[in-house]
Amino acid sequence: MKKLINFVIIASLLIGGVMFSSCSSSPSEEELRQLDDLKKSVNALDKQISDKKAEKAAIEKQVAEKNGKLQQCQSDQEAVKKGLGN
């Protein structure tokens, strides 16, 4: 997430610098192409972030399920030990 924010800030500074240093009032074709490329990059990074968040949530769910099973096994083990008189 921090990399994405840094990327957007750097891209904004570069685009802003180009816009302020140019003499024309409208962006050139090259500037428009660069802006379009940056927008595509940001969209791709946003999708990657969403995918990773979904993957993280799925893994956390699996961990929670396994922790629940582990606790149940430990409870069963204690019950067996008590039943055997240990």
N, CA, C and O atoms as a GROMACS GRO file, in nm:
protein
  344
    1MET      N    1   0.083  -0.118   0.000
    1MET     CA    2   0.000   0.000   0.000
    1MET      C    3   0.088   0.125   0.000
    1MET      O    4   0.058   0.222  -0.069
    2LYS      N    5   0.196   0.123   0.078
    2LYS     CA    6   0.285   0.237   0.084
    2LYS      C    7   0.354   0.258  -0.050
    2LYS      O    8   0.377   0.372  -0.091
    3LYS      N    9   0.389   0.147  -0.119
    3LYS     CA   10   0.451   0.158  -0.250
    3LYS      C   11   0.355   0.224  -0.349
    3LYS      O   12   0.397   0.306  -0.432
    4LEU      N   13   0.228   0.188  -0.340
    4LEU     CA   14   0.128   0.246  -0.430
    4LEU      C   15   0.116   0.397  -0.407
    4LEU      O   16   0.110   0.474  -0.503
    5ILE      N   17   0.113   0.436  -0.283
    5ILE     CA   18   0.100   0.578  -0.251
    5ILE      C   19   0.224   0.653  -0.300
    5ILE      O   20   0.212   0.761  -0.359
    6ASN      N   21   0.342   0.596  -0.277
    6ASN     CA   22   0.466   0.659  -0.326
    6ASN      C   23   0.465   0.669  -0.478
    6ASN      O   24   0.506   0.771  -0.533
    7PHE      N   25   0.418   0.565  -0.545
    7PHE     CA   26   0.412   0.566  -0.691
    7PHE      C   27   0.319   0.676  -0.740
    7PHE      O   28   0.354   0.750  -0.832
    8VAL      N   29   0.203   0.688  -0.679
    8VAL     CA   30   0.106   0.790  -0.721
    8VAL      C   31   0.163   0.930  -0.696
    8VAL      O   32   0.145   1.019  -0.779
    9ILE      N   33   0.230   0.949  -0.585
    9ILE     CA   34   0.288   1.081  -0.555
    9ILE      C   35   0.396   1.115  -0.656
    9ILE      O   36   0.400   1.227  -0.708
   10ILE      N   37   0.483   1.020  -0.685
   10ILE     CA   38   0.590   1.046  -0.781
   10ILE      C   39   0.532   1.074  -0.919
   10ILE      O   40   0.575   1.166  -0.988
   11ALA      N   41   0.434   0.994  -0.957
   11ALA     CA   42   0.371   1.015  -1.088
   11ALA      C   43   0.305   1.152  -1.094
   11ALA      O   44   0.315   1.222  -1.196
   12SER      N   45   0.238   1.191  -0.989
   12SER     CA   46   0.173   1.322  -0.985
   12SER      C   47   0.276   1.435  -0.995
   12SER      O   48   0.254   1.533  -1.067
   13LEU      N   49   0.386   1.421  -0.925
   13LEU     CA   50   0.491   1.522  -0.932
   13LEU      C   51   0.551   1.532  -1.072
   13LEU      O   52   0.575   1.642  -1.122
   14LEU      N   53   0.574   1.418  -1.134
   14LEU     CA   54   0.628   1.419  -1.270
   14LEU      C   55   0.531   1.483  -1.368
   14LEU      O   56   0.570   1.566  -1.450
   15ILE      N   57   0.406   1.446  -1.359
   15ILE     CA   58   0.306   1.502  -1.449
   15ILE      C   59   0.289   1.651  -1.421
   15ILE      O   60   0.280   1.732  -1.514
   16GLY      N   61   0.285   1.687  -1.294
   16GLY     CA   62   0.272   1.829  -1.257
   16GLY      C   63   0.391   1.910  -1.306
   16GLY      O   64   0.374   2.022  -1.355
   17GLY      N   65   0.510   1.855  -1.293
   17GLY     CA   66   0.630   1.924  -1.340
   17GLY      C   67   0.628   1.946  -1.489
   17GLY      O   68   0.665   2.053  -1.538
   18VAL      N   69   0.585   1.845  -1.562
   18VAL     CA   70   0.576   1.857  -1.707
   18VAL      C   71   0.472   1.961  -1.745
   18VAL      O   72   0.494   2.041  -1.836
   19MET      N   73   0.360   1.960  -1.678
   19MET     CA   74   0.253   2.054  -1.710
   19MET      C   75   0.293   2.198  -1.679
   19MET      O   76   0.262   2.289  -1.756
   20PHE      N   77   0.360   2.220  -1.567
   20PHE     CA   78   0.399   2.355  -1.530
   20PHE      C   79   0.514   2.408  -1.616
   20PHE      O   80   0.526   2.529  -1.637
   21SER      N   81   0.597   2.319  -1.665
   21SER     CA   82   0.712   2.364  -1.743
   21SER      C   83   0.679   2.384  -1.890
   21SER      O   84   0.756   2.448  -1.962
   22SER      N   85   0.567   2.333  -1.935
   22SER     CA   86   0.532   2.350  -2.076
   22SER      C   87   0.466   2.486  -2.098
   22SER      O   88   0.409   2.545  -2.007
   23CYS      N   89   0.476   2.533  -2.220
   23CYS     CA   90   0.423   2.665  -2.252
   23CYS      C   91   0.281   2.659  -2.306
   23CYS      O   92   0.209   2.759  -2.303
   24SER      N   93   0.240   2.545  -2.354
   24SER     CA   94   0.107   2.537  -2.412
   24SER      C   95   0.002   2.518  -2.304
   24SER      O   96   0.032   2.474  -2.193
   25SER      N   97  -0.120   2.552  -2.338
   25SER     CA   98  -0.229   2.540  -2.240
   25SER      C   99  -0.296   2.404  -2.245
   25SER      O  100  -0.378   2.372  -2.159
   26SER      N  101  -0.263   2.324  -2.344
   26SER     CA  102  -0.322   2.191  -2.353
   26SER      C  103  -0.210   2.087  -2.354
   26SER      O  104  -0.100   2.115  -2.401
   27PRO      N  105  -0.238   1.968  -2.302
   27PRO     CA  106  -0.134   1.866  -2.297
   27PRO      C  107  -0.102   1.810  -2.436
   27PRO      O  108  -0.189   1.805  -2.524
   28SER      N  109   0.020   1.770  -2.453
   28SER     CA  110   0.061   1.711  -2.581
   28SER      C  111   0.014   1.565  -2.587
   28SER      O  112  -0.031   1.509  -2.488
   29GLU      N  113   0.027   1.507  -2.704
   29GLU     CA  114  -0.010   1.366  -2.721
   29GLU      C  115   0.076   1.277  -2.631
   29GLU      O  116   0.028   1.180  -2.573
   30GLU      N  117   0.203   1.311  -2.619
   30GLU     CA  118   0.294   1.234  -2.534
   30GLU      C  119   0.251   1.242  -2.388
   30GLU      O  120   0.253   1.142  -2.317
   31GLU      N  121   0.212   1.360  -2.344
   31GLU     CA  122   0.167   1.377  -2.205
   31GLU      C  123   0.038   1.301  -2.181
   31GLU      O  124   0.020   1.240  -2.075
   32LEU      N  125  -0.051   1.303  -2.277
   32LEU     CA  126  -0.176   1.229  -2.262
   32LEU      C  127  -0.150   1.078  -2.259
   32LEU      O  128  -0.214   1.005  -2.184
   33ARG      N  129  -0.054   1.033  -2.340
   33ARG     CA  130  -0.019   0.892  -2.340
   33ARG      C  131   0.042   0.852  -2.206
   33ARG      O  132   0.011   0.747  -2.151
   34GLN      N  133   0.130   0.937  -2.155
   34GLN     CA  134   0.192   0.909  -2.024
   34GLN      C  135   0.087   0.905  -1.914
   34GLN      O  136   0.090   0.818  -1.827
   35LEU      N  137  -0.005   0.997  -1.919
   35LEU     CA  138  -0.112   1.000  -1.819
   35LEU      C  139  -0.198   0.874  -1.828
   35LEU      O  140  -0.234   0.816  -1.726
   36ASP      N  141  -0.229   0.832  -1.950
   36ASP     CA  142  -0.307   0.711  -1.969
   36ASP      C  143  -0.231   0.589  -1.917
   36ASP      O  144  -0.290   0.501  -1.853
   37ASP      N  145  -0.101   0.584  -1.944
   37ASP     CA  146  -0.019   0.473  -1.894
   37ASP      C  147  -0.017   0.471  -1.741
   37ASP      O  148  -0.025   0.365  -1.680
   38LEU      N  149  -0.006   0.588  -1.681
   38LEU     CA  150  -0.006   0.595  -1.534
   38LEU      C  151  -0.139   0.552  -1.476
   38LEU      O  152  -0.144   0.482  -1.374
   39LYS      N  153  -0.247   0.592  -1.540
   39LYS     CA  154  -0.380   0.550  -1.493
   39LYS      C  155  -0.394   0.399  -1.501
   39LYS      O  156  -0.450   0.337  -1.411
   40LYS      N  157  -0.344   0.341  -1.610
   40LYS     CA  158  -0.351   0.195  -1.624
   40LYS      C  159  -0.268   0.127  -1.515
   40LYS      O  160  -0.309   0.026  -1.459
   41SER      N  161  -0.151   0.183  -1.487
   41SER     CA  162  -0.065   0.127  -1.382
   41SER      C  163  -0.133   0.133  -1.246
   41SER      O  164  -0.128   0.038  -1.169
   42VAL      N  165  -0.194   0.246  -1.217
   42VAL     CA  166  -0.263   0.262  -1.088
   42VAL      C  167  -0.378   0.163  -1.078
   42VAL      O  168  -0.398   0.101  -0.973
   43ASN      N  169  -0.454   0.148  -1.186
   43ASN     CA  170  -0.565   0.053  -1.185
   43ASN      C  171  -0.515  -0.090  -1.164
   43ASN      O  172  -0.576  -0.167  -1.089
   44ALA      N  173  -0.404  -0.125  -1.230
   44ALA     CA  174  -0.348  -0.259  -1.213
   44ALA      C  175  -0.301  -0.279  -1.069
   44ALA      O  176  -0.322  -0.386  -1.012
   45LEU      N  177  -0.238  -0.178  -1.011
   45LEU     CA  178  -0.192  -0.189  -0.872
   45LEU      C  179  -0.311  -0.198  -0.776
   45LEU      O  180  -0.305  -0.273  -0.678
   46ASP      N  181  -0.417  -0.124  -0.802
   46ASP     CA  182  -0.537  -0.133  -0.718
   46ASP      C  183  -0.595  -0.274  -0.724
   46ASP      O  184  -0.638  -0.328  -0.622
   47LYS      N  185  -0.596  -0.334  -0.843
   47LYS     CA  186  -0.648  -0.470  -0.857
   47LYS      C  187  -0.561  -0.568  -0.780
   47LYS      O  188  -0.611  -0.659  -0.715
   48GLN      N  189  -0.428  -0.550  -0.789
   48GLN     CA  190  -0.338  -0.637  -0.714
   48GLN      C  191  -0.362  -0.626  -0.564
   48GLN      O  192  -0.359  -0.726  -0.492
   49ILE      N  193  -0.385  -0.505  -0.518
   49ILE     CA  194  -0.412  -0.484  -0.375
   49ILE      C  195  -0.540  -0.556  -0.336
   49ILE      O  196  -0.545  -0.624  -0.233
   50SER      N  197  -0.644  -0.542  -0.417
   50SER     CA  198  -0.771  -0.610  -0.387
   50SER      C  199  -0.754  -0.761  -0.386
   50SER      O  200  -0.806  -0.829  -0.298
   51ASP      N  201  -0.680  -0.812  -0.484
   51ASP     CA  202  -0.657  -0.957  -0.490
   51ASP      C  203  -0.580  -1.006  -0.368
   51ASP      O  204  -0.613  -1.110  -0.312
   52LYS      N  205  -0.479  -0.931  -0.327
   52LYS     CA  206  -0.399  -0.972  -0.210
   52LYS      C  207  -0.481  -0.964  -0.081
   52LYS      O  208  -0.465  -1.048   0.008
   53LYS      N  209  -0.568  -0.864  -0.072
   53LYS     CA  210  -0.654  -0.855   0.047
   53LYS      C  211  -0.749  -0.974   0.053
   53LYS      O  212  -0.773  -1.030   0.160
   54ALA      N  213  -0.804  -1.013  -0.062
   54ALA     CA  214  -0.893  -1.130  -0.066
   54ALA      C  215  -0.816  -1.257  -0.030
   54ALA      O  216  -0.866  -1.342   0.043
   55GLU      N  217  -0.695  -1.269  -0.083
   55GLU     CA  218  -0.611  -1.385  -0.052
   55GLU      C  219  -0.578  -1.388   0.097
   55GLU      O  220  -0.580  -1.495   0.158
   56LYS      N  221  -0.547  -1.273   0.154
   56LYS     CA  222  -0.516  -1.265   0.297
   56LYS      C  223  -0.637  -1.307   0.380
   56LYS      O  224  -0.622  -1.381   0.478
   57ALA      N  225  -0.755  -1.260   0.341
   57ALA     CA  226  -0.877  -1.296   0.416
   57ALA      C  227  -0.902  -1.447   0.409
   57ALA      O  228  -0.941  -1.507   0.509
   58ALA      N  229  -0.879  -1.507   0.294
   58ALA     CA  230  -0.899  -1.652   0.280
   58ALA      C  231  -0.800  -1.728   0.367
   58ALA      O  232  -0.836  -1.827   0.430
   59ILE      N  233  -0.676  -1.683   0.369
   59ILE     CA  234  -0.574  -1.750   0.452
   59ILE      C  235  -0.605  -1.734   0.600
   59ILE      O  236  -0.590  -1.828   0.678
   60GLU      N  237  -0.649  -1.615   0.639
   60GLU     CA  238  -0.685  -1.593   0.780
   60GLU      C  239  -0.802  -1.682   0.820
   60GLU      O  240  -0.807  -1.731   0.933
   61LYS      N  241  -0.896  -1.705   0.728
   61LYS     CA  242  -1.009  -1.793   0.757
   61LYS      C  243  -0.960  -1.936   0.776
   61LYS      O  244  -1.003  -2.005   0.868
   62GLN      N  245  -0.868  -1.981   0.689
   62GLN     CA  246  -0.812  -2.115   0.703
   62GLN      C  247  -0.739  -2.131   0.835
   62GLN      O  248  -0.751  -2.234   0.902
   63VAL      N  249  -0.662  -2.030   0.874
   63VAL     CA  250  -0.589  -2.035   1.000
   63VAL      C  251  -0.687  -2.044   1.118
   63VAL      O  252  -0.665  -2.121   1.211
   64ALA      N  253  -0.793  -1.965   1.112
   64ALA     CA  254  -0.892  -1.968   1.220
   64ALA      C  255  -0.957  -2.106   1.230
   64ALA      O  256  -0.978  -2.157   1.340
   65GLU      N  257  -0.988  -2.167   1.115
   65GLU     CA  258  -1.049  -2.300   1.116
   65GLU      C  259  -0.952  -2.403   1.175
   65GLU      O  260  -0.991  -2.487   1.255
   66LYS      N  261  -0.826  -2.394   1.135
   66LYS     CA  262  -0.726  -2.489   1.186
   66LYS      C  263  -0.703  -2.467   1.336
   66LYS      O  264  -0.684  -2.564   1.410
   67ASN      N  265  -0.704  -2.342   1.380
   67ASN     CA  266  -0.689  -2.315   1.523
   67ASN      C  267  -0.807  -2.373   1.602
   67ASN      O  268  -0.789  -2.426   1.711
   68GLY      N  269  -0.926  -2.364   1.545
   68GLY     CA  270  -1.044  -2.422   1.609
   68GLY      C  271  -1.031  -2.573   1.620
   68GLY      O  272  -1.062  -2.631   1.724
   69LYS      N  273  -0.985  -2.637   1.512
   69LYS     CA  274  -0.966  -2.782   1.515
   69LYS      C  275  -0.857  -2.820   1.615
   69LYS      O  276  -0.870  -2.920   1.686
   70LEU      N  277  -0.752  -2.741   1.622
   70LEU     CA  278  -0.644  -2.768   1.717
   70LEU      C  279  -0.695  -2.759   1.861
   70LEU      O  280  -0.664  -2.845   1.944
   71GLN      N  281  -0.772  -2.658   1.890
   71GLN     CA  282  -0.828  -2.644   2.025
   71GLN      C  283  -0.920  -2.761   2.058
   71GLN      O  284  -0.920  -2.810   2.171
   72GLN      N  285  -0.997  -2.805   1.959
   72GLN     CA  286  -1.086  -2.919   1.983
   72GLN      C  287  -1.004  -3.045   2.010
   72GLN      O  288  -1.038  -3.123   2.099
   73CYS      N  289  -0.898  -3.064   1.935
   73CYS     CA  290  -0.810  -3.181   1.957
   73CYS      C  291  -0.746  -3.176   2.095
   73CYS      O  292  -0.736  -3.279   2.163
   74GLN      N  293  -0.703  -3.058   2.136
   74GLN     CA  294  -0.643  -3.044   2.269
   74GLN      C  295  -0.745  -3.074   2.378
   74GLN      O  296  -0.712  -3.137   2.479
   75SER      N  297  -0.868  -3.029   2.358
   75SER     CA  298  -0.974  -3.058   2.456
   75SER      C  299  -1.001  -3.207   2.462
   75SER      O  300  -1.017  -3.264   2.570
   76ASP      N  301  -1.007  -3.270   2.345
   76ASP     CA  302  -1.030  -3.415   2.341
   76ASP      C  303  -0.915  -3.490   2.408
   76ASP      O  304  -0.938  -3.588   2.479
   77GLN      N  305  -0.794  -3.444   2.385
   77GLN     CA  306  -0.677  -3.508   2.445
   77GLN      C  307  -0.681  -3.497   2.597
   77GLN      O  308  -0.651  -3.594   2.668
   78GLU      N  309  -0.718  -3.381   2.648
   78GLU     CA  310  -0.730  -3.364   2.794
   78GLU      C  311  -0.838  -3.454   2.851
   78GLU      O  312  -0.822  -3.512   2.958
   79ALA      N  313  -0.950  -3.465   2.778
   79ALA     CA  314  -1.059  -3.551   2.826
   79ALA      C  315  -1.015  -3.696   2.830
   79ALA      O  316  -1.050  -3.769   2.924
   80VAL      N  317  -0.939  -3.740   2.731
   80VAL     CA  318  -0.890  -3.878   2.728
   80VAL      C  319  -0.793  -3.902   2.844
   80VAL      O  320  -0.798  -4.006   2.909
   81LYS      N  321  -0.705  -3.805   2.868
   81LYS     CA  322  -0.609  -3.818   2.978
   81LYS      C  323  -0.682  -3.830   3.112
   81LYS      O  324  -0.646  -3.911   3.197
   82LYS      N  325  -0.785  -3.747   3.130
   82LYS     CA  326  -0.862  -3.754   3.255
   82LYS      C  327  -0.934  -3.887   3.265
   82LYS      O  328  -0.944  -3.946   3.373
   83GLY      N  329  -0.985  -3.936   3.152
   83GLY     CA  330  -1.055  -4.064   3.152
   83GLY      C  331  -0.963  -4.181   3.184
   83GLY      O  332  -1.006  -4.280   3.244
   84LEU      N  333  -0.838  -4.169   3.146
   84LEU     CA  334  -0.742  -4.276   3.174
   84LEU      C  335  -0.680  -4.261   3.312
   84LEU      O  336  -0.610  -4.350   3.359
   85GLY      N  337  -0.707  -4.150   3.377
   85GLY     CA  338  -0.658  -4.130   3.513
   85GLY      C  339  -0.518  -4.074   3.519
   85GLY      O  340  -0.452  -4.088   3.622
   86ASN      N  341  -0.471  -4.012   3.414
   86ASN     CA  342  -0.334  -3.955   3.413
   86ASN      C  343  -0.337  -3.813   3.460
   86ASN      O  344  -0.232  -3.748   3.466
   0.00000   0.00000   0.00000
